[in-house]
């Protein structure tokens, strides 16, 4: 999600709500230090110093906690709403904005709910889980801001992510075909023997005698191409992870192909450039795959820990009702 002008209203709401929550907290629990007219009715006022209760056990503290718990549930429902984009339950973009900004609102609410104190081990554990959820969410938001732009700059030949394995297999097949084309050719008739012998080629007749294997006059360019394909080109194009191989580095790859071009004849330059284009495309596919993994890997932490947060929140609420 990209934060733009459409988010200003949500941002303003979170800021105003946070300020009001802080002022209400000061007016309720720090009346002797600050004079703020914003406070609860006297019937709902609880002096934590006199009663010995924590802030979370007071009416205001319970309100902060209940609102936060409701936002947690709404954030979880967004995951279900995203899987049903055709449902008429509000626009999906509105759900996404609410998921983002309302969960940010829980930061001051949680701090005020616990009175800036971790309290019992259960509360401390809940706060740790909550912190992991928030940090992973912010991390994912930052990635969604910068990675698509970086991907556009560094992966100009962007491919549909689901098609990447298929495209990689095509590049591997092209390298196989190129390697086969470097092997001695099969000639279907014996009529060509005289002309091939006159050209200086060695001809070996195979059984059955309907075809012959032609070994052309030695060509150093062919041997150089074979060796490069066997040692670098084909292993790179067929590897599951090409970033660890020689041609996986752009600078090294350019240098290797520069040396290859000066090692083969002029007739082979187009094939070398074609092979280099395949390797460059493979490198961009690997880079796109890496960016996509970064873009979604944070969900492997965020989603399960969010479920754990819901469980701990329900546990915390039931324990609070039992003791208070």
N, C-alpha and C positions, 0 to 999 in steps of 0.2 A: 504494500500500500504506500502511495506517495502522499505525503501531507502537503496540502495546498490551501488555497483560499476557502475551499468548501469545508475545511475543518475549523475555521475561525470560530464559528458559533459554538461548536463542541468545546473548543479550548477555553473560550470565555466562560462557558457554563462550569467547567471543572475548576477554573481559577476562582470564580465567585463562590461556588459551593464550598471550596476548601477554606476560603477566608471566613465565610460564615460559620463553618464548623469549628475553626480555631477560636473565633470570637466567642462562640457559645460555650466552648470548653473553658476558656479563661473566665467568662462571666459566671460559670457554674462552680468551678473548683478553685479559683484563685480570686475570690472576692476581696480578700484582705490585701491583695497586692495591686490589683487593677480595678478601675471603676468602669465597667461596661454594662450598659443597660440591657444588652442582649443576654437573657438567661431564661431558664425554665420557670414555670410557676412554682411557688413555694411548696405546693403539695407533692411535687415531683423532685424537689431538691433533696440531695443526700450529701451530707458532709463526710467525706471519706476519712477524715482525721478522727472524727468522733465515733463513727460506726466501725472503723477498722476494715471496711470493705475496699476492694480494689475498684478502680474507675470502671472496669468492665462490668462490674456487678450493679452499677447504678442505672437508673432509667436512661440517662443520656448515653452512658457507655453501652448499654444494651441496644440502644437505637443505632449508634455507630456500627456496632457489630452486626446487627440485623441487616442494615443497608448494605454492608460489605458482603454478607453472605448472599443476599439477593443478587448482587452484581456478579458474584461467582457463578451462581446458577444461570444467569443470563449469558455470561461468557461461555459456559458449557453448552447452552442451547444454540449458540451461534454455530458450533461445529456441526450440529444436526441440521440446522437451517441451510448451511452451505452445501450439504449433500442433497438437499431438496430445493434446487433453485427455482422450480416452477411453482412452489407453494405461494399463495397470496397472503403472506404474513409480513408485509412490509418489504421494501427494497433490500436486496442483499447488501448493497453498499451502505445503507443506513445501519444494518446490523453490524457490519464490519467497523464502522466509525464508533458505534456504541460500544462494541467489544474493546476497542482501543482506548477511548477516552474515559469510559466509566471504570475500567480496571485501573487506570491511572488515578482516578478519584479515590480508589480504595487505599492508596498509600497514606494520605493524611488521616483517613478514617480509621485505618488499622492502628496507626501510631496513637491517635487520640483514644481509641477503644481500650488499648492496653496501658494507657497512661505513661507511655514512653518507658515501660518496664516489661521485661520478658516474663516475670512472674514464675509460675510453676514450670516443671520440665515439659509438661504437655503443651503449655502455651509457647515455650521456647521452640519446641519441635515444630509447632504449627507455623511460627514466624519464619523459621528456616525454610520450610517447604514453600511458604508464600514468597520468600525472597528469591528462591530458585525459579519459581514461575515468572515473577516479574522481570528478573534479569534475563532469562531466556527469551521472554517476549520482547523486551527492548532490543536485545541482540538481533532477533529476527526482523524487527522493524528497521533497524539500521541497515541490515543486509538488503532488504527489499528496496531501500532507498538508493543504494550505491551500486549493487551488483548488476542490475539490468543495464545501467548506463555504462558500466565497465565492460559488460558483455558486448554491448553494441559497438564499442570502440575496438575491442580486441578480437571479436569474433564476427567479422563482416559477413562471412558465409554461414550464418546461423541456420541450423537445421532443426526441424521438429524433433523434440527430444526423444519421442518414442521411435523415431526413424533412425536414430544414430546407429544402433547395432546393425541394421540393414545396410546403411551406407558404408559402414566399416567393412562389412563382408564383401560389398561390391569392390571396394578398393583392394582388398586382399585378392579377389578373383582376377582383377586387372593385372596385379603383379604376377600372379601365376601364369596368366596368358602371355605376358611379356617374357617371362622366363622360358616358357615352352617355345616361343618363337625364336629363341637363340639356339635351340638344338638343331642338329642336322635335319634337313628336309627329306621327305619321302617323294621319290619321283616314280610315277605309275608305269612307265614304259622303259624298255632298255634302249629305245631309239636315241635317248639323250646322252648315252655313254660317250659316244665319240666326241661330241661338242664339249662335254664336261672334262674329258681327259685332255683335250686340246687346251682348255683354259687353265690347266695345272691342278685340277681337283683330283682327289683320290676317291674312287668309286668302289663300294663293296656290295656285291650282289647277295641278297638274303634269300632264304627259302620261305614261302614259294617264290619263284623267280618272276612274279608279276610286279614286284616293286624293288627299288634299290635305295640304299641309304647313301646320301651324298654328303661327303665331308669336304666342305669348301676349303679353298686355300687358306692357310692360317691368317686370322684377322685378330690383331691384338685388341681391337675395340670390343669384339665379342667376348673375349676372355675377361676383359676389365669389367664389362657390364655384368657378366655372370657372377664374378667374384663380389661385386658390389651388391647385387641382388641377394646372393646367398648369405653374405655376412652382415649386411645392414638393412637393405631395402625390404626384403620379404619378412625378416624377423620383426621389424618395426610395424609393418602394415598388418601383420597377423597377431601381434601381441595383445593380450587383454589390457595391459597397462603399458602404454608406450612412452610415458614421461620418464621412465627410468633408463631407456635405451639411448643410444648415441644420437639418433635422429630426432629424439624427443625434445632436444634443445634447439631453438630457432637459430642461434648463432653458430653452433656446431654444425647443424644441418646445412646451412648456407655455405660454410667452409668446405664441407665434404662434397657437396655437389659442384662447387667451384673447381675442386681438384679433379672430380670425375669428368667435367667438361673438357678440361685441358688434357685428359688422358685418353680420350676417344676421338675418332675422326669427325669431320664436319657432318657427315651423313647421319651420325648418331646423336647429334645435338638435340633434334626434336624429341627423341625418345627420352633423353636425359631430362629435358625440361618437363616432359609429361610425367615422368616418375617423380620429379621434385614437386610438381603440382599435387600429385596424390599424397605425398608425405606432408605437404603443407596443409592439405585438407584434413588429413588424419590428425595433425597436431591441433587444429582448430576444433575438431570434434572432441578430442580429449579435454581441451580447455573448457569447452562448453559443458561437458559432462561434469567437470570439477566445479564449475560455477553453479550448476544445477544442484549438485550435492550440497554445496555450502548453503544454497538458498533454501533448502528443505531439511537439512540435517538437524537444525535446531528444534524442529518439531518432534524429533525422537526423544528429546528431553522435555520440551514444553508440554506436550499432550499428556503423557503418562503422569508427570508430576502434578499437572492440573487436576487430573482425576484423584490423585492422592490428596491434593488440597481439599477437594470437596468432601472426601471421606473424613479427613481430620477436622474440617469445619463442622460437619454433622456431629462428630464425636465431642468436639469442644462445646457445641450448643447443648447437647444432652447432658454433659457433665455440669454445665453452668446451671441448667434448670434443676438438676438434682441437688446441687449444693446451695443454690440461692433461692 
